[in-house]
Amino acid sequence: MRKICVITGTRAEYGLLRWVMQGIKDDPALSLQTIVTGMHLSPEFGLTYQAIEGDGFLIDRKVEMLTSSDTSVGIAKSMGLGLIGFADALHELQPDLVVVLGDRFEIFSAVSAALVARIPVAHLHGGETTEGALDEALRHSITKMSHLHFVAAEKYRERVIQLGESPERVFLVGGLAMDNLERLEILGKEELECMLGLKFEKKSLLITFHPATLEHGAAANQMEELLAALDQLGGTQLIFTMPNCDTESRILIKMIERFVGQNPNAHSFISLGEQRYLSCIAQVDGVIGNSSSGLLEVPSFKKGTVNIGARQEGRLMATSVINCGPDREDISRAIRQLYTKKFQEGLQSTINPYGIGGASEKIIQTLKNYPLSNLLKKRFYDLPKAAMEQ
């Protein structure tokens, strides 16, 4: 059996990887290994590794790497700790292939260790761009250290090839988020209210805002502007999910906690989990912030997204996404647009650019059948001259 090692460091990342992991686990030709790291192991961020175990997965190794600091120095030190921990874990598990998703610093450390250990890597959701975050450079670096690529859209496939990856190793499978919509039961309103301890009002919004990590020192000011815009809303239930562990994230968490403490119409959650999170999207009027979820999952619900600032610049976006600057006036304008009759009517014709589902099955078939011999040796693929001249 092929030993496939899946590495995950955040709740959102695991939400996308879950059905790939389940497919590997259920396939008699494959053996699933799981390494968890990063936010999954942090009490501050909800100890979300427990949700992975709750879904029936055995965690083979835990790699502790987060420091108590969200400064640039603290994040860099976390990356170093991760590299040490993954070196040991991969040496002990000896997988035939490592599977990772996305663009975070935890995954960069994991793939660096795999590269030196001469273990081939399959990278999911490469080729995308997030021009306002460090993740942009990390994602493309992970692409260059990987050997099989599973992308969500044709534009992203072209970009991975542009980075010098052989076309025969780049697979267009669609967005993994769509598989959750197919397989997870969306909870009803009353059941969800009981689980969350709140009541959805006539108007409700779901908010997730992360630091734009390339904008030094801007996170707190941008959050202040967002909260000021939200504070102007009357009769609106505000549901916050906390930001990821990024540079300057802890100040945002404190600001959210302070705002929730002062506003009875606001609630916050460290982690809702995938089912409750998607169920919330089904109940609210729209999603506010700068999370990739507003671009990946929300359009399939025919709900609007107010996408704030530069963090997600460069990604494919549905017509249901309203872009705005990180200042209170522009955020307020975008929220007003979200509630207009014209915009709401237009949501029914929304087409999600990340597909309709089925990515997990396509990935599993490739992981099972693609020849692993000589996979480590890559030749830089030069674009044809005609393509370079365009």
Secondary structure, DSSP 8 states (H G I E B T S, - for coil): -EEEEEEE-SHHHHHHHHHHHHHHHH-TTEEEEEEEEGGGG-GGGT-THHHHHHTT----EEE----S--SHHHHHHHHHHHHHHHHHHHHHH--SEEEEES--HHHHHHHHHHHHTT--EEEES-S---TTSTHHHHHHHHHHH-SEEEESSHHHHHHHHHTT--GGGEEE---THHHHHHHS----HHHHHHHHT----SEEEEEE----TTSTT-HHHHHHHHHHHHHT-SSEEEEEE---S-TTHHHHHHHHHHHHHH-TTEEEES---HHHHHHHHHHSSEEEES-THHHHTGGGGT-EEEEESSTTTTS---TTEEEE-SSHHHHHHHHHHHTSHHHHHHGGG---TT-SS-HHHHHHHHHHHS--TT-S--------HHHHH-
